[in-house]
């Protein structure tokens, strides 16, 4: 997919991307520059984040001096 930067330095996110990520009009995105590219990370309400780490292992190997 391609987007074009407008004279006001704006871009339009293609409809397929908006739908797949569930983006809403007015939603905020974090802008990150990483290895010479731009990444847009959607901000989520805390209510939407509930349970997103479910099933993740909490076992962490610790260094001997940290036990």
N, C-alpha and C positions, 0 to 999 in steps of 0.2 A: 504494500500500500504506500501511497505517496500523499503528502499534503504540501500545500504551498504557503509560504509565509507572505502575509498581506503587507501592504505599505505601512500598516501600523504594527507590524511584527506579531500579528496574530495568526493562529492556525486553527483549523476546524478538525475536530476528532471525527473520523469516519463513523458512520452509523453502526457498522458491524462491531467496531471496537467499543463504542458506547454501550451497546446492548450486551455484549459479552461480559463487560466489567460492571454492568449495572450502574453506569454513571448517570447522575441527574443534573439538570440545569442548575447552576449556582453552586454546585459542589466544589469544594476546594481540592487542589492537587498540590502535592509537594514537588518542587522542581529540584532535581539533582543533576549535577554535571559529573559524569563518570567516564573516564578514559575517552575523552574527546567526543562524548555523545550526551544527549539530554534524555533524562528519564523522568516521567511523570508518575507519581505515586498517589493514588486516590486516598484522601483522608476518610476515615470511617468513624461513625459515631461509636461510642464505647459500648452501646447496647448491641451493635452489630458484631463486635469482637468477642462477645461471650461464647465460650466453648471452642474457639478456633485452635486452641492448643490441645484439645481433648485427644487422649491416646499418645501424647508425646512422652517419651521416657524422661523421668526426672532423676535417673541414676547418673551420677557424675563421678568419674574417678578423681580422687583428690590426692594431692601431693602428701607425702608422709607427715610433713610438718604442719599440715592443715587439718589433721584428723581430730 
